[in-house]
Amino acid sequence: MSEKKYTKDHEWVSIENEIATIGISNHAQESLGDIVFIELPSVGNSVKAKDEICVVESVKAASDIYAPIDGEIIEVNKNLENDAAIINQDAENEGWIFKMKISDSNQYSELMSEDEYKQFLEQ
Amino acid sequence: MPINYKTGIINEHKNVRNHSGIFDVSHMGQILIENNKTYLHKLEKYIPLQLKKLIKNRSHYSFLLNKDGGVIDDLIISNIDIKDKSYLYIVYNASRKKEDEEIFISCAPNAEKIYNKNCLFAIQGPDSINVLKNIIDIPNNMNFFDILISKYDSNEIIVSRSGYTGEDGFELSIPNESAENLITDLLKNENTMLCGLGSRDSLRLEAGLSLYGHELNENITPIEAGLSWALDKERLEDKNLNGNKILSDQLKNKLSNNKIGLISTNKSMLRDGMTLFDNNNNEIGKITSGCFSPNLNKSIAIGYIKSEFNTDNPIFCEIRKKLELVKINNLPFVKKNYKKNGSVYE
């Protein structure tokens, strides 16, 4: 699997064989607090980077999740339908939200590395 | 006061329901007003109680009313003696300090705001008495909404058996210099914890309690907010009370809106400001507070709905441009657990 990259909207992306796996960062999970519900995106939808594609509801607020890159949604993490709190427990592994077939790998390389994301959070 | 501490809103909420939790509500207003006939008469223009007849060492939930009977603020008012002098002790919302204090000072120029020198802590939950009793002297026969002066660190503190979570509990008004010691003492009990605004909101909502700025504002009367029980009915005949005519008319007639409890039928979250519709897409009401209920494991809400709407018909809530079915639920969502008459719990 490729290096994990991050967006300014606090999503993480990792890529393997042109399939991107996406979730929200551990930092995002911490600031949202207890997550109680996630409205998952629809499989088969083609989306563009920055499109709002699903919503995470925590006890504090609803938070939109954006597509980090262009592509087609090919799988969603069904486990989250019954237990969205998995994201609180393991945001950057078991708490993955959806997978996309990506169309432009350049968009991926433009995202932040883990170190760059850490610096971004400190700003 | 933060939204939550380390373990999160749901954990804090459950700890209060099952054991106890401590809220630092020092941001709230606290004022002492001399129990003097002239002052009480002036205050009775705004407060729908017979202030001259308040029983010593008891608290009352009440309001400041504007000339239309709308709620300027909701508050807790108590009659207590401090150092042999009789006072009204009033606790009011932080967001309404300016409006409230203008009224208090106009009625009683020497009213003494004490929130800069006294912290206010609420300890809430069925174990509150066990956490407190080794630290502060609490008489066995103290009931919900009783209030008294006790001692801590040789300082006098105001102790009331009250709170806003639907659970048994206490509020402690304590001089700043002793506040840290008290919290340290309370937290020695390993089943209690500090709790934040998030769980304070979900606990009061489950208990069906109104919050200023949500269910209550200057355009809503206590009767419209379903709180007519808190009004002294004799005062509604008294012309000295703001909005008395409007209020007594409202008591006799059908209201245009009713306060209701709602519960989500799926996992979607109901939030403040969302609009309610009937099955013909007509707007029938609005949500004023919504949250996730840790006790019911569903989203719950309080709102207002047109009284002409027949609540046997389905109700839909617009959530992110989709209409979701919601169900009416009697208030409160979670039964209150107050201490009354010795050891009997309601």
Interface residues (C-beta under 8 A of the other chain):
Chain A: G33 D34 V36 F37 E39 V55 E57 V59 K60 A62 N88
Chain B: I3 N4 G8 I9 I10 N11 G198 S202 K267 S268 M269 R271 C291 F292 S299 R320
